Amino acid sequence: MDWSEFPKHGRAVADWAAEYHATLRDRPVRAPLTPGATLARLPDAPPEAAEPVEDILRDFHEIVMPGLTHWQHPRFFAYFPANAAPASVLAEYLVATVAPQCMLWQTSPAATEMETRMMGWLAQAVGLPDAFHGVIQDSASSATLAAVLTMRERALDWAGNTEGLSGAPRLRIYCSGEVHSSIDRAIWIAGIGSANLVRLPVTGPRRAMDTAALARAIADDRAAGHLPAGIVACTGATGMGASDDLAAVAEVARAEGLYLHVDAAWAGAAMICPEFRELWAGVEQADSVVFNPHKWLGAQFDCSAHFLRDPAALTRTLAIRPEYLRTQGADGVVDYSEWSIPLGRRFRALKLWFLLRAEGLEGLRAMIRDHVAWSRGLAERLRETPGFEIVTEPVLSLFTFRHAPPGADADAATERLLATINDEGRIYLTRTVIDGRPVIRFQAGSVFTTAADMDAAYDAITATAERLRQED
């Protein structure tokens, strides 16, 4: 295939994309396949000769599509959303065509300068003060790893990268038990070790970190000869939306001289709505913050907004400047590869530019406000339905519930209901555990979800529960 053939196939793919989204509600949300089904249809060896693109596209539809879970489905209520608004897709089409490698200012000046401006737009949109500077990472996991590495180097007076950790005191990082598993991975990769991630108890309906316990743990660690390095707080954690009291956590961090990172991977997008910002009150006191426009704003994966109060601490941790990467004759330029772990960088800012211009902040706010209102409405409907219990109240558009029919084992009934719903494919939900007991998570976040889809969710949940009751 060469570029002379590309327009024909490109038009075919664009037409199919529009049809795909127009018919998405008619598809099961989760791939109804058994393990190995797709693998069995793929040849064991690569082709020796070129094959017609028509054949490749046919096989895409026949082999690949049946094995995909549809994250853009308007009834995808599992995990958190991974959206792809049309304007964002169009931008990615252009990026894929030009295929720039944006590691340095000189390798794509427009990409670097647009990233600077887009991060400024996002900071304004969510109400972060001018003191913060941003960089686009591939994921919140990478941003958190960068923050943990910065905590490590700062605590060791910047000696960890050169001297290693073998002669250093035991570094300690603090968080609640509600944080995402990416924090565990960051601790592993940073060489700190999971035994030195101190998980603190939670309090209140938002399951916030107990800051009194945090202060005691830090004091105990110092007395034991350990070296406290930093705190990871959360806003809208994955399980049930746990949100720490950031102002109280920041007060401890400031008193103890510790780096504070805030993981708001999902909920941070909702901060474009001023009325929701009380959820992360105090965030302006953090050293770094991350949220994902690829979750709830409509930019497709990957696009993670990482904001820093002092970028110099991050670049001192991550930057390495061999001669072949130096930009000559352009003093003062930003090389964002020094702000992130990979050297290579995609042109992610373009999809933010397209998205924010095509939708406008008011359009995005309206979408998020709808999702929040609809989820709260669904929680109330389930609360009033016999056999259901709301376990954790809605945090933005996320809540958890349990199926507890009279006289039944609620844990078993909840697990059975979830499995049956997901096997049927009308909607897709996931589970978590609250206080040792399984619950079903519900969150609304697809840019294509409507109020009718929320009604369909209620119908799927309650009708399936009734059918299971009758089978018993």
N, C-alpha and C positions, 0 to 999 in steps of 0.2 A: 504493500500500500504506500502511495506517495501523496503529496499534498494536492495533486490534481484530482485525486479521488475523494479527498477529505470532505468537500462541501456536500456531496451526495449523502455520504454516511452520517455526517454531522446533522444534516436536516432530518434524517430518519431518526436519529437518537433524540433530537429536540422534540420531534412530534410524539415519539413514544413517551418522553418524560411528561409532557402535558397530559397525555392519555392516562399514564400511570397515576398521576395525582388526582385526576378526575374520577378514577374508579377505585381509589384506595380503600374507601369504606367497604367495598364488596369483598375485600381480601381478608383472610384470617390474619390477626395481628402477629402472632408468633408462628414461626415455621413449623408445620406439622410433620416433621421428619424424624426418623430414628437415626442414631449415630451411624455414620459410615455411608449414608444413602448418597450424598453428593460425591464422596470420594470414589465410590464404586462406578460412577459414570464418567470419571476422568481417566484418560489413557495413562498407562504406567510410564510411557516414555514420551519425550517431546517430539513434535513432527520434524521430519528431515526437510520437507519441502514446504513452501509457503502455501497457506490455505486462503480461500476467498474470505473477505471480510463478511460477506453475507452469511457464510457458514458459521463464523465466529459469533456474530450477533444472534443467529438462530439458536446456537447452543447456550448463549447467555440467557435467553428467555426460557429455554427448556430445562437447563441444568442448574443455573445459578439462582434465578429468581424464585423457584419453589423452595429453596433452602435458606431464604433470607427472612429474618424478622424485620417487620416494617416499622422502623423507628419514627418515620414521618406520619404514621397512621394517626388519625384524629382520636382513636380510642386506645392509644398507647398510654396507659396510666402507670406503668412500671418504672422502677429506677428513678432517673430524672430525664427530662427530654433531651434529645439531640437533634435540634431543628435544622432545617435547610430552607430558608425562605427563598423565593425565586430570585430576588435581586442578588442574594449571596451566591446562589448557584451560578448565575450569570458571571459574576466577578471571578469565581473559581475557574470557569471555562476560559476566561481571558488569561488568567494566571497560568493555567495548564498549557495554553497555546504559546505564550511567550517564554515560560519556564525559566524565570530568573533565579539565580542563587544569590540571596540577599544577605550574605554574612557580614559584609562591610559596607560602609557608605559608598566607597568607590565602585563596588560591584553592582550597585543599583541605587544611586542617590535618591530617586523618587520614592523607592520603597522605604528607605530609612526615614526620610523626612515625612512621608505620609504616616508612618508608624508613630512618630513623635506627635503629630497633630491628632491622629485618631485616639491615642491614649489620653491626650488632653481633652478631647471631646467626651470620652467616657468618664473621666474623672469629674468633669462638670456635670454630666448627666446623673451621676449617683451621689453628688454632693460632697466629694472629697476635696479638701482644701488644696490650695495652690502648692503647698509644700511637697506634695506627692508627685513623683515622676513615674511614668509607666513604660512597660515593655510587654510585647506579646509573646507568651510562651506557648508551647504546644498543648499543655494540659496543666491543671492545678497540681497534679502530682509533681511535675517538673518545677513549678514555682515553689512548692513546699520543700522539695529537696534543696533548691537553691537557698531558701531561707534557713534550713537546718544547717547547711554547710556554712552559711554566714554566721549563725549562732556559734558554731564550733570554732571558727577562726577568730571571731571576736573574743570569745572566752579565753582562747589560748594565746592571745596577743599576736595573732596572725602567724603562728609558728606551725600549725598543723600541716599545712601543705608542704612545708619544707622538711620538718623533722618527724612527721608522723605522730601517732598517738601512743606509741608503746611506753614512753616515759612520762606521759601526762597523767594528771589525776583523772578519776572517773568523771566524765561529763554527764550532766543530768538535764533532761528536757521534760517539761511538764505539760500535761493536757488532761482533759476529762476522759471518761470512758466512752464518750459518745463520738469521738473524732473518727474520721475516715481512715481506712486501712493504709492510705497513701502515707500517712504519718509514720506508721510502722516501717514501711519500705524505706522512707527517707532516713530513718534512724539506722536501719541496716546498712544502706549504701554509704552513709556518712561515716561508718566505722564506729559509731557510738554504742551500738548494741541494744537489743530490745530490753535487756535487764535494766537499762538506764533511762527508759521511757517511763516516767512516773505518772500513772493514771490516778486521777483524783476523783473522789465521789462527786455526785451531782445532787442538786437540790431544786425544789420548786417545780411547777408545771412545765417550765421550759427545759428542765434537766440541765441547768447551768452548772458550770464548774464551781465547786465550793471554794471560795477564795480564802476563807479562814484555813481550810485544810491545805491550800496552796502555800500560804505563808509558813505554816508549820513544817511542811515537807521541805521547803527551801532551807529553813533554819536547821532542821535535823540533818540535811545533807551537808551543809557547811560544817556542822559539828562533827560529822563523820569523816571529814577530809575530802568530800566530793566537791565538784566544781559545777554549780548551777550555770547553765548556758542560755536557756531561752524557754519561752512558753508558746505553745500553739493553742490558740482559742478558735472557737467555731461560731458561725452564724448560719443556722439552717443546716445542721449536720444531716447526713444521708439517712440514718435510721428513721427518725421521727421528727427531724427539724430542730434538734436541740440547739439552743442559742445561749452562749455565755454572756454574762454581764461584762461587756468589754471595758466599761469605765472602771469597774472594780478590779478587773484583772490588770488593766493598765496601771492602776495605782500601785499594785504589788510589784509589777515589772519595773516601774520607775524607781520605787524604793529600794529594790534589790539590784538595780543596774542590769536587768535582763532584757534581751531582745524579744519583742512580741510580734508574732506572725498571726494573722487572722485568715482562716480558711472560710470563705463565703462562696464557695464554688458555685452552688446553685442559687442561694438566696440573694447574693449580691446583685444579680440582674434586676431584682424587684426594687432595688433602691433608686431606680429612676423615678419611682412614685414617692414623693416626699412623705406621704402618710405612713409608709412602711419603714421609714428610717429609724424609728425608735427601736427596731429590732437589733440594730447594730450601733446604738448610741455609745459614743466613746471611741469609735473606730479611728477618729482623727489622731488618737494618741498612739496608734500602733506603729511599728517600724515597717511592716509590710502587710499587704492585703492582696488576696487573689479572688477573682470570680471569673466565671466562664460565659462569655457571650455565646458560645456554642451550645449552651444549655437552654436558656430561656429567652434570649433576645432574637434568635433566628439565624445567626451566623452558623454555618455548618462546621462540624469538627474538622480541623483543630484550631481553636482560637481562645486562648486563656489570657485574661488581663491581669497583669502582675504589677502592683503599685508599690513604690518604695519611698520612704521618707529620705533616706540617704543612699542613693545609688552607689556612692563611692565605696561603701562597705561591701556591697555585692560585687562590684568590679574588682575590688582588692582580693576578693575570695576566688573569683572565677577567671579573671582576665589573664591571658598569656599572649605575648606579642612577638612571635618570631619575625624575622626581617621580611619574609615573603608576604606577611599580612599587614605590613605598615603602609599607611596612606601618606604619600609624600605631597607636600605643598597644600595641605588642606587642614590646617590646625583648627582644633575645636570641634571637629565633626564627631558624631556619635557612631560607634560601631556596636550594634546591638548583639553581636556574637559574644561580646565581652560581658553581657548581662544574662547570658543563658548558658546551659551546659553543652548543647551541641554547637559545633562551629557552623555547620550549614543551617540556613534559615529560609523558610518559605515566605512568599509575599502575602502574609495574612492580612495586612492592613487594608488591602483593596476591598475585600468583602465587607469590612466594617464601613468603609466609605460608601459603597453602593447601598448597603442595608440601611444605614442611618439616613441617607438622603432619600431613599425610595419609600421608607416607612415613616420617618420623622419620629421624634420622641413621643409625641402625643399618640401616634398610632401604636407604638410599642407599649406605652402606658395603658392604653385602653385594653389591649390584649391581656396584659398581666392582671389588671383589675378584674376583668371578666373571669379569668381562671381562678382567682382568689375567691370571688363571690360565688362562683358555681361550686367550687369545692366545699365551701362552708355550707352551702345549701344542701349538697349531697350528704354531708356529715349529719345535718339535722334530720334529713329524711331517714337515714339509717338509724339514728338514735330513736326515732319514733316507731321503728319497725320491730315487732316482736322477734326475739332471737338474735338481736345484734347489740353489741356494746361498742361505744366509742372509747377507745383506750387512751389515746392522746388527742387533744384538741387540735384543730387546724393551725398550723404554722404556715402562713401564706396559703399555698394551695396543697399542702401536704397534711394528711392526718392518718391515724391508724385505727383499725377496728378489729373486733373479734366476733366470730359466729358462735353464739352460746345458746343453742336451743334448749328448752327445759328438759332436765333429766339426762342430758348428753354430756360427754366429755368435751368441754369447750376447746381444748387444745387440739384434739383429734378432729373435731368438727371444723375448726378453722383451717387446718392443714388440708382436709379433704375438699372443702369448698374451694380453696385457692387452686388446688391441682385440677379440679374439674373445670373451673372457669377458664383456666389457661389452656387446657386441652381442647376446649370447644372453640376458642379463638375469637370470640366476639369482642372481648376486651383483653387486656394484658395487665396483670397486677403482680406485685412481688411481696415478699414477706420480710419481717425482721423479728427480733425478740425484745420484749420490754419486760424488765424485772423477771427474767427467766421463762417467760411464756410467749409462744408464737403469736404474732398478730399479722394482719394484712395491711400493707401500705397502699395508700391511694394518693396520687398527685396528678394534677392536670397541668400540662405545659406545652402541648403541641400547638404550633402557630395555626393549625388547621382545625382545632377542636371548636365545636359549637355547643350551645346549650342543649341541643338535641342529642349530642353524643354523651353528655352527662346523664340525660334521661335514660339513654341506652345502657349506660353503666349501672345505674340503679336497677333497671329491669333485669340485666344479666346477673347481677349479684343476688337479688331477691328471688328471681325465678329459679335459678340453679339451686339455691338453698331450699326452696319449697320442694323441688323435684327430689332432692336427696332425702328430705324428710319423708316423702311418700314412699321412697324405695326402702326406707328402714321400717 
